[in-house]
Amino acid sequence: MALYAELHRHLGGSVVPRVLWRYFQRHSEDMVSRFNDYPAFEEFYTKPRNTLDEYLELHTLVESVQTVETLPYFIYRLLRGAYIFENLAYLELRYTPYLRTPEHLSQSERIDKMREIIDVVGRASQIAEYPIVTSQILCMHARLPYEVNKAIVEMAAQNQNFVCGIDVAGGDSYYAERLDEWVKLYEYALSLGLKTTGHLYETTAGCYPELLPYLMRIGHGIQVPLLYPELLPEIAKRGQCLEVCPTTYIKTGTLENIRQLKTVFDRCFEANVDIAICTDNAGLHNVRLPFEYENLLTYDIINFQQLQACQDAAFKHAFAWPYGQRPASLLNGILKPQPLKSLAVTE
């Protein structure tokens, strides 16, 4: 059983359409009434969007139903699928805890409520039946005020039993007007001993070299090798890793053709810059990690040796992988597949 590490997966975008549809059938007549049947919902949920902004709006659909009460429901099904269908040994789930708190509360009350969200996600992720090593990355958000984002950093530092790092998300084109804030927040995070990543250089509008020195990994980062390859030597010197999510760039209209990623991989390998292949939003895409691997091989974007290097890089750069590397003997000895009789068959 091959075992993989996933470094860039959003909690909201990880809900596969069938699971979300069944939840709506049981709990939301309004949502079910919007669509004639499941195929119509799946087509809406997984179809490509024209822009990243349009694509990110889908996250609000899932965020609205991921509450303290329902998060265990979604996380159990997420981990079950990740273990059985993707053979994951390690998974970092990223999300903005503030956006899972009740909207009717005041800002300070919602900040306080984040601690409960983090605890629920952490405890729900500990499933003996599916022994995946999991940790959380808390996302600051481009459309949240500074005070909330600072509180997210502090929550991450105070809950490192469940949290392995911080991120900034919400559309990289919106960082420019608050760039000083993001630098200050990342400096603060590093001073608290937190590990850092960030959605950066995903789109042509989201290229901010000022933020690169504060990141241990770069969320997406594809515009560096595509448009700014002169930055690659410095990225290699820092030991930074790109979190490349192939299907995302087609779903968001960022790239016209997946074959454009060949330049990304070729230039990174030439510059000794590590790449971890990720799914980003496996549910929104209806594409799991092994298919991301297969797709890159099918289109001759990478070869099998390069795939192995990317798989190893994912473990090497994992913020909370406890073993340091991925020796086959370790994985075969510790993370054994469960017998079929133990698999849950109900939704």
C-alpha positions in Angstrom: 0.0 0.0 0.0 1.7 3.2 -1.2 1.3 6.1 1.3 1.3 9.8 0.5 1.4 13.2 2.2 -1.0 16.0 1.3 0.2 19.5 2.3 -2.4 21.7 0.8 -6.1 20.8 1.3 -8.8 23.1 2.4 -11.3 21.9 4.9 -14.2 23.5 3.0 -13.1 22.3 -0.4 -12.4 18.8 0.8 -16.1 17.8 1.0 -16.8 15.6 -2.0 -20.1 16.4 -3.7 -21.9 13.2 -2.8 -21.3 13.7 0.9 -22.4 17.3 0.7 -25.5 16.5 -1.2 -26.5 13.8 1.3 -26.0 16.3 4.1 -28.3 18.8 2.3 -30.9 16.1 1.7 -31.1 15.5 5.4 -30.7 19.0 6.7 -31.4 21.7 4.0 -34.6 21.5 1.9 -33.8 24.9 0.5 -30.5 23.7 -1.0 -32.0 20.5 -2.4 -34.8 22.5 -4.0 -32.3 24.6 -6.0 -31.4 21.5 -8.0 -33.5 18.8 -9.7 -31.2 16.0 -8.7 -27.7 15.0 -7.6 -26.2 15.1 -11.1 -27.3 18.7 -11.5 -25.8 19.6 -8.1 -22.5 17.8 -8.9 -22.2 19.6 -12.2 -22.7 23.0 -10.5 -20.3 22.1 -7.6 -17.4 20.9 -9.7 -17.6 22.8 -13.0 -14.7 25.2 -13.9 -15.1 28.8 -13.0 -13.9 31.8 -15.0 -11.8 33.5 -12.2 -10.3 32.7 -8.8 -12.8 35.0 -7.1 -15.7 33.2 -8.7 -14.2 29.9 -7.6 -13.6 31.0 -4.0 -17.3 31.8 -3.6 -18.0 28.1 -3.5 -16.1 27.9 -0.2 -18.9 29.9 1.4 -21.4 27.2 0.5 -19.5 24.7 2.6 -18.3 27.1 5.3 -21.9 27.9 6.2 -22.7 24.3 7.2 -19.4 23.5 8.8 -20.2 24.3 12.4 -19.2 23.0 15.8 -22.0 20.5 15.6 -21.4 19.3 12.0 -17.6 19.4 11.7 -17.2 15.8 13.1 -19.6 14.5 10.4 -17.6 16.1 7.6 -14.2 15.3 9.0 -15.0 11.6 9.5 -16.0 11.2 5.9 -13.1 13.3 4.7 -10.5 11.0 6.5 -12.3 7.8 5.6 -12.1 8.7 1.9 -8.5 10.0 2.2 -7.3 6.8 3.8 -9.3 4.3 1.7 -9.2 5.9 -1.7 -6.0 8.1 -1.5 -3.7 6.1 0.8 -2.8 9.2 2.7 -0.4 8.8 5.6 -0.3 12.5 6.4 -2.7 15.3 5.9 -2.6 19.0 6.7 -6.1 20.6 6.7 -6.2 24.3 6.3 -9.2 26.6 7.0 -10.2 29.9 8.6 -11.7 29.1 12.0 -13.4 32.5 12.2 -15.5 31.6 9.3 -16.9 28.6 11.1 -18.2 30.6 14.0 -21.8 31.9 14.2 -22.3 35.2 12.3 -24.7 36.6 14.8 -22.0 36.9 17.4 -19.9 40.0 17.9 -16.3 40.0 16.6 -14.8 39.4 20.0 -17.2 36.5 20.7 -16.4 34.9 17.3 -12.7 35.2 18.1 -13.2 33.5 21.4 -15.3 30.8 19.7 -12.4 29.9 17.4 -10.7 28.0 20.1 -13.7 25.6 20.2 -13.6 25.1 16.5 -9.9 24.3 16.5 -10.5 21.8 19.4 -13.4 20.1 17.6 -11.4 19.8 14.3 -8.4 18.4 16.2 -10.4 15.8 18.1 -12.5 14.8 15.2 -9.4 14.1 13.2 -8.1 11.5 15.6 -9.7 8.4 14.2 -8.1 5.0 15.1 -10.0 3.4 12.3 -8.2 5.6 9.7 -4.7 6.2 11.2 -3.7 9.3 9.2 -1.3 11.8 10.9 -3.2 15.0 10.7 -2.6 18.6 11.7 -4.2 22.0 11.1 -3.0 25.1 9.2 -5.0 28.2 10.3 -5.7 30.6 7.5 -5.6 34.3 7.9 -8.0 35.8 5.3 -7.6 38.7 2.9 -11.1 40.0 3.7 -10.9 39.8 7.5 -9.7 42.8 9.6 -6.2 42.9 11.1 -7.5 42.2 14.6 -9.1 38.9 13.6 -6.0 37.8 11.6 -3.8 38.6 14.5 -6.1 36.5 16.8 -5.8 33.6 14.3 -2.0 33.7 14.6 -2.3 33.8 18.4 -4.8 30.9 18.4 -2.3 28.9 16.2 0.5 29.5 18.7 -1.7 28.6 21.7 -3.0 25.3 20.1 0.1 23.7 18.7 -1.1 20.3 19.8 -3.5 20.5 16.9 -2.0 23.3 14.7 1.2 23.1 12.8 1.3 26.5 11.0 -0.5 29.5 9.5 -1.4 30.6 6.0 -3.0 33.6 4.3 -5.8 32.9 1.9 -8.9 34.6 0.4 -7.5 35.7 -3.0 -3.9 36.8 -3.6 -4.9 39.8 -5.6 -6.2 41.5 -2.4 -3.0 41.5 -0.5 -1.4 44.6 -2.1 -3.3 47.3 -0.2 -2.5 45.7 3.1 1.0 44.4 2.4 2.5 46.0 5.5 -0.1 44.2 7.6 0.8 40.8 6.2 4.5 41.3 6.8 3.8 42.3 10.3 1.6 39.3 10.9 4.1 36.9 9.5 6.9 38.4 11.6 4.7 38.0 14.6 3.9 34.3 13.7 7.6 33.5 13.3 8.4 35.2 16.6 5.9 32.8 18.2 7.6 29.8 16.7 5.0 29.1 14.1 5.6 27.5 10.7 4.4 29.5 7.7 3.0 29.1 4.3 0.8 31.4 2.2 -1.2 31.6 -1.0 1.2 33.5 -3.2 2.2 33.7 -6.9 -0.9 31.6 -7.7 -2.2 34.3 -10.1 -0.5 37.0 -12.1 -2.1 39.5 -9.7 -0.7 37.9 -6.6 3.0 38.2 -6.9 4.6 39.8 -3.9 8.3 39.2 -3.4 8.2 41.1 -0.1 6.4 38.2 1.5 8.6 35.4 0.2 11.3 35.7 3.0 8.6 35.0 5.7 7.4 31.7 4.2 8.7 28.2 4.7 6.5 26.9 1.9 4.7 28.7 -0.9 1.1 27.9 -1.5 0.9 27.4 -5.3 3.8 29.6 -6.4 3.4 28.7 -10.0 3.9 32.2 -11.3 7.5 32.2 -10.0 8.8 29.6 -12.5 6.4 30.9 -15.2 7.0 34.6 -14.9 9.9 35.2 -12.4 12.3 32.3 -12.8 15.1 34.6 -11.6 13.6 34.2 -8.0 14.1 30.4 -8.1 17.8 30.4 -6.9 16.9 32.4 -3.8 13.9 30.1 -3.1 16.1 27.1 -3.4 18.7 28.7 -1.0 15.9 29.2 1.6 14.8 25.6 1.2 11.3 26.6 0.3 8.8 24.2 -1.3 6.1 25.0 -3.8 2.6 23.5 -3.1 1.4 22.9 -6.6 -2.2 22.0 -7.1 -2.6 21.0 -10.8 -6.4 20.8 -11.2 -7.0 24.1 -9.4 -5.5 26.1 -12.2 -7.8 24.7 -14.7 -10.9 25.1 -12.4 -10.0 28.8 -11.7 -9.1 29.8 -15.3 -5.5 30.6 -14.1 -4.1 28.3 -16.8 -5.7 27.4 -20.1 -4.1 24.0 -20.3 -2.5 21.7 -17.7 0.5 21.2 -20.0 1.6 24.7 -19.1 2.7 23.2 -15.8 5.6 21.4 -17.5 7.5 24.7 -17.5 6.8 25.0 -13.7 8.2 21.5 -13.0 11.1 21.7 -15.4 12.4 25.0 -14.1 11.9 24.0 -10.5 13.8 20.8 -10.9 16.6 22.6 -12.8 16.9 25.1 -9.9 16.6 22.4 -7.2 13.4 23.9 -5.8 11.1 21.2 -4.2 7.5 20.7 -5.3 4.8 19.0 -3.3 1.9 17.9 -5.5 -1.4 18.7 -3.8 -5.2 18.7 -4.4 -6.1 22.1 -2.8 -9.9 21.3 -3.0 -10.4 17.7 -3.7 -14.1 17.9 -3.2 -14.7 20.9 -5.4 -12.7 19.2 -8.1 -13.9 15.7 -7.5 -10.3 14.7 -8.0 -8.2 12.9 -5.4 -4.5 13.0 -5.0 -3.5 9.8 -6.9 -5.4 11.2 -10.0 -3.3 14.4 -9.7 -0.2 12.2 -10.0 -1.7 10.2 -12.9 -2.7 13.3 -14.8 0.7 14.8 -14.6 2.3 11.5 -15.9 -0.4 11.1 -18.6 0.3 14.5 -20.1 4.1 14.0 -19.8 4.5 16.9 -17.5 6.7 14.8 -15.2 8.2 11.3 -15.3 8.0 8.6 -12.6 11.3 9.6 -11.1 10.2 13.2 -10.7 6.9 12.0 -9.2 8.8 10.1 -6.6 10.9 13.2 -5.8 7.7 15.3 -5.4 6.2 12.6 -3.1 9.3 12.6 -1.0 9.3 16.4 -0.9 5.8 16.4 0.6 7.1 14.4 3.6 10.3 16.4 3.8 8.4 19.7 4.0 5.5 18.5 6.1 5.1 20.7 9.1 4.0 18.0 11.6 5.2 14.6 10.1 6.9 13.1 13.1 9.3 10.7 11.4 11.4 13.1 9.3 11.3 11.1 6.1 9.4 8.4 4.3 11.2 5.1 4.5 9.0 2.2 3.2 9.8 0.0 6.2 8.4 2.7 8.6 5.2 3.1 6.7 4.7 -0.6 6.1 5.3 -1.3 9.8 3.3 1.5 11.4 0.5 2.5 9.0 -1.1 -0.7 8.0 -4.3 -0.8 6.0 -7.4 -1.8 8.0 -9.2 -5.1 7.2 -12.3 -4.6 5.0 -14.6 -5.6 7.9 -13.7 -2.4 9.7 -14.7 0.0 6.9 -17.8 2.1 7.5 -20.4 1.5 4.9 -23.0 4.1 5.8 -22.9 7.7 4.8 
